């Protein structure tokens, strides 16, 4: 059965549901969780001709990303530990959320990805895209989708 769940979260209300649901699933399965946050890489619009200003923007951006990711993973870990579930947290900066999720899940040695979806329907998916759909299509691991 599944013993190592990979759970990407972003801090939204839906991701808090993913935390709670994945913790309960892990508890029932006797599994552990790797929580994961993908932070955006610095935008090209922030590029400056002034090297010092650009370096400061990069440093500030990376610090904000790290602080956000660590705070979110700390919340996840506290919930998991309170439920008696082993937890590890990981985060990366990437321009491709989908590739980061599938790649890091495999690197972590997980055997299932647990995700939530907005369930926007065809029009919403057309307008906003669907990370979940892309991950289901590209992942070698099974994906449990919560709605």
N, C-alpha and C positions, 0 to 999 in steps of 0.2 A: 504494500500500500504506500501511500504518500507519506514521506517522513521529513521533507524539507520544502516549505512553501516560500515562494518569492512574491512579495506584496509591494508593488509600487504605489506610492502615495504622494499627494501634492499639497495637502493642507486644506482642501475643500471639504465641504460637508460630506460629500460622497466618499472621500478617502477616509474619513473618520468611521464611516460605516464599513469600509473595507478592513480597517484595523480591527474593529470589534468582531466582524464576521470571521475573519481569518484566524483571529485568536481563538474563537470558539471552535472552529474547525480543527485547528492545530491541537487544541486541548483534547478533543474527541479522538483524534488520530494518534496522539502521542508524538506529534511532529514538532519541529522547530520552525521558526520564521526568520527569514532575512527581509527586513524592511528596506525599501529603496526609494530614493528621491533623485529625480533628474532635474538639475538646475540649468537654465539657459546659458549658453555661452554669450559673451559680450557681443552686442549688436554692431554691425559694421557702421551703423549711423553714429556710433559713439567715437569713431576713429577721428583723430585730430592730427593736424599737421604739426602740432607742438608735441614733441616726444614726451616731455615731462608730464604734460597734462594728460596725455593718453595713458601713460604708465600709471598715473594716479587713478584714472577712471577704471582701468583694469583691476588694480589692487582693491579699490572700493567695491567694485562689482563682485569680485571673488570673495571678499569678506562678507558681503551681504548674503551671497548664495550659501556660503558655509554656515553662517549663523542661522539662516532659515532652515536649512537641511538638518543641522544638528538639533535644533529645537523640536522640529517635527519628529525626528527619529527618537528623541528622548521621550516625547509623549507616547509614542508607539511602544517603546521599550517598557515604560512604566506600566502600561496597560497589560502587556504580555507577561511581565514578571509577576504582577499581581494575580494573574490567572494561572501561574505556574508553568508558563510556556517559555522555552529557551528562545532568545532573540539576539540577532546581530543586525546592525544597521550599516548601510552603504549609501554613498551618494557620489554622483559624477556631474560634471558640466558637459553638456552635449547639445549640438544643434539638431540631433535626431533622437527624439524621445523613444520612438519605436525600436530603433537599433540599440539604444542604450539599455532598454529593458530586456530585450531578448539576449543581448550579449552578456550582460551582467548576471542574468539568471543562470546562464550556462556556466559562467566563470565561478559562480558561487556554489555550483554543484546541486542546484535545486532540482526537484522532480515535478514541480507544478507551479504555474504562475496564477495568482489569484488577483483579479482586477474588478473594478466597478465600471459601469458604463452609464452615461447620461440617458441613453435610450431616446435619442432625439428623433428617430425615424429617418426616412430617406431624405427629406429636405434638409433637416439639421445635419445629417451626415454629409450631404453634398456641400453645404455651406461651411461647416466647421471641420469636417474630416472625422475619422474615427481611429484613434490609437488602438483601441481594442480590436477592431476588425483587422488592422494591419498586423498586429501581434499574433492574432490567431492564424493568419495566413503565413507568417514567416517563422514562427517559433517551432522548434523541434520538440518543445515540451508541451504537455497538455495545459490548457488555459481554462480556469474556472471563472466564469463571468457572473458577477452579481449585479442585479438591477434594482 
